[in-house]
Amino acid sequence: MHIIPVTSLEDHELEPYRTLRARTQHWKEGYCVTEGEKAVRALLASQLTVHSLLLTESWLRHLEAELQSERFVDTKAFVATDELMEGIVGFSLHKSLLAMGMVPVNPTLEQLHERSGGAALHVALEGIADAENMGMILRNCAAFGVRSMIVGADSSSPWMRRSIRVSLGNVFAMTIHHADNLLETLQRCREEFGWHVVGTTPRGGKPRIDRVDAERPRHICLLFGSEAHGLTDAALAHCDSRFSIPMRNDVDSINVANAVAVTLYEATRSSGQFLFPQK
């Protein structure tokens, strides 16, 4: 590891850390900024390349054991004072500890299918706009053992700073495929790999996800739509079945991240293929 003391944040190598408020080109250019202890530790424990860290001397000492790993031999640690760190937007969130990792190469659909063995749960997203919703969805997917996520071009990136923070770093362990055309991608998964695509909708779907024949294990992909309008008609037309969460008191719908959690529980409970092992 290369330890570099800094007395100013104007160094061009620190530009990603100075612009936390927005700058979506970060992930488009292949890197992501991570903030806070939980997310940074998750990045360090992952297989992603860690380009650099920006932190205080006390954090450097605190992370000394993790940073001794051979995989950090080329990583740069920019060490700044607390006063400098307080000048970065989001101080209450990053707490003087940030890191920059390299976004993984987009996996192929064959890799999503083949790495999962006989059957697996997948999640696909159409039009998810809010970065915090994306982060909560990532955390839910990790909690329920989702093998991969397919994110359409009209959705917020899972690699945005807020998404990573809200996911508590679970994004780093998730296999994520960015689809230029989500519906064509889902159609290919159905035709070539035999995936069963379940569309989620506030109305018109079954109140359960039917059990899949255990003798013919299939991959199940749960498809979720935008916060404002849900799935488009075109997306629903690409689904093999539809699922609606039963709701009372004339409530039309719930937050999409909450809907993901409820649907994943139903899928693991009822399908028979994805139940958690008994202790």
N, C-alpha and C positions, 0 to 999 in steps of 0.2 A: 504494500500500500504506500502511496505517495502522500505524505502529510504536508499540506501547503497552508501556512498562516496567511490570513487575508486581513487587510486593514480598510478595505473598501469593497462594496458590492458592485462596483462599476466594471469589474473584469468581465470580458465578453463570455468567458466560460461559465459565469454565474448568471447569465441572462435568463435561463429557464427558471431559476429560483426567484428572480426579481419580479416575474410577471405571473404570479399565481392567480390573479383575479380572473384571467381568461386565457387567451392565446391558445386556441385549440390546435394550432399548427404543431404544437409540441408532439402530440401523439401521431399526427399525420407525418411528421418527419422521423418517427420511429423511436421516440423516447417518452417516458412518463415521469412526472414528478410525484414523489410520495412524501407525506408529512405525518408526523406524530409517531410515538413509540411503537404502537401495535402494527401499523402498516409498514414502517421501516423494518422492523424485525421480521415481518413476513417476507418482505423483499429480500432481505439478507439470507433467509432460510430457503428461498426458492432457487430455481435453476436459471433465473434470468440474469443476464449480465448487468452488473451494477457499475455504471459509469463513474459516479462520484457521490460524495455526501457533502452536505453543508451543515456544520454542527459546531457546538461550543467545545471547549477543552474538557469540561466535565462529562459531556456525552461521549466524547472520544474515549475517555477512560472507562466509562460505563459499558461501552460496547467492545472493549479491547479483546475479550475472548473470542467473540464472533468474528472480528475483523482479522484475526490471525490466520484464517483459512487461506489456502493457496489460491483459491479462486478470486481473491481480492488483491492479488499481487499488482495488477495494473490499475486498480481503483484509486481515484484521487479523493482525499479527505481535506476539504477546505475548512479550516478552523477559524471561527470568528468569535468576537466578543458577544455577550448578551445584548449590549447596546446596538450593535450592528444587526443582530438577528431580529430585534424588535422593530426594525425599519421595514421588514418584509410583511406584506399584506397577509393577514391570517395568523398573527402571532399566537392568539389564544388557542389555535388549533395545532400549529406545527410545534410549539413549545421548544423552539431552538434545535429541532432535529428534522432534517430533510434529506432525501436521497433521490437520485435520478437513475432509473433503470431503462434498459432497452426493451422495447415492445417485441414480443416473439414474432417470428415469421408466421404469416397466415397459414394455418394448417389446411390440408386438402380435405375434401369430403371423405375420401377413402380413408384418411387417417382417423377421422371422427368415427367412422363405422368400424374399421378393423381393430382399433385399439380397445374396443369395448367388449370383445368376446361375444358370447351368445346373445345378450340383450342389454339394453341400457336406457336410461332416461336422458332425454335431451330437451333443451328449451330454446325456442326461437322467438325473436322479438321484432315486431313491426311498429315503427313510429314512436318508440319510447323517447320522450323529449327531455325529461328531467334527469340530471346527473345523479341526484340523490336517490331517486327511484331506481336508477340503474345500479347504484351501489347496494341498495337493499336487496334487489333481485339477485345480485351476485352472492350476497351472504346467504340468502335463502337457498340458492342452488347448491352451494357448498354444504349447507346443513343437511340437505336431503339426498346428497350423493349424486347429483346431476353430472353426467360424464362430459358434456360439452354444451356450449351455447352458440347459437347462430344469430348474429346481429345484422339486421338489414341496414342499408346505406342511409335510411331515413331516421335512424335511431342515434341517440347520443352515444359517444364512444365509452366503452368500459374503462378506457385508459385515461380518462380525464381525472384531474386531481381530486375533485369532490367525490367522484364515484369510487376511487381507490380508498379514500378515507372512510366513507360510509361502509364500504365492504369489509373494513378492518383488514385489508390486505388479502382477502380471500380470492381476489381477482388473479393473484399470482399463481394459484394452484389450479385455475380453471382453464380448460382448453376452449378457445374462443375463435370462431370462424367469422370473418367479416364478409358478408355476401353483397356483391354489387347489385344483384337482383334476387331478393329474398324468395319470391314466389317460384322463380325458375329453379332456385336451389332446392326448395322443398319438394318440388315436383321430381327433381332428379333423385332425391333421397327416397322418395316413394317408389319410383320406377326401377331404379338400379339396385337399391339396397333393401327394399321391402319395408321401409319405415311406416309406422302407423302414426299419422299426424292428427292430433286432437286440437281443435280450435276452441278457445275459451270465449264465451259470450254471455252478456248479462241475461239473455232470454233465448228460449228456443232450443237449448241444449238439454241433455240428460243430466239428472242430479248426481250422477256417479260416472266413474270411468270404468268401463266394462273390463272384467278380468280377461287377460290374454291367455290363450292356450299354453300351458306350461310345457307341452311337448313340442311346441313350435315357437320358441322364444323370439320375440320381435323387439326391435327398437321402437320406443314410443317418444314422439316429439310433441311437446306441449307448446302451442303457439299463442302468444299474448299480443294484444294490440295497444294502441296509444292511450294515454291518460284521458284524453278528451272524448275520443270517439270509439275506442276499442278497435277490433279488427275490421278491416275493409271487407266489402262484399267479395272482392276478388280473392282476398286471403281465405275467407271462409269457404270459397269454392274449391280451394286446394286441400281441404281437410277431409279426412276419412270419417270423423265423428266430431260431435260438439259436446262441450261440457259447460253447464251453468251452475254456479254456486247457489244453493237455495238460500233465499233471504226473506226476512219478515218486515212488517211495518212499512210496506211500500218503498223500501230502500231500493234504489235502482242499481247501484253498484258500489264497490269498495275500491280503495286505492289499489293500483295495479300491483305494487309490491306485496301488499297483503293478499291479493288474489293469487299471486304466484305461490305464496306460502301455503294457502289453503288447498290449491290445486295439486301441489306437489305432495302434500300429506295424503290427499285422496288417491293419488296415483300409487304411492307406496303402500297404502293401506289395502286397496282393492285389487290391484293388478295381479298380485301373487308372485310377480317376478322380482320386485324391488324392495320387499320387506326387509327391515333391518334385522340382522341376526339376533337371536335371543341370547341373553346373557345367562 
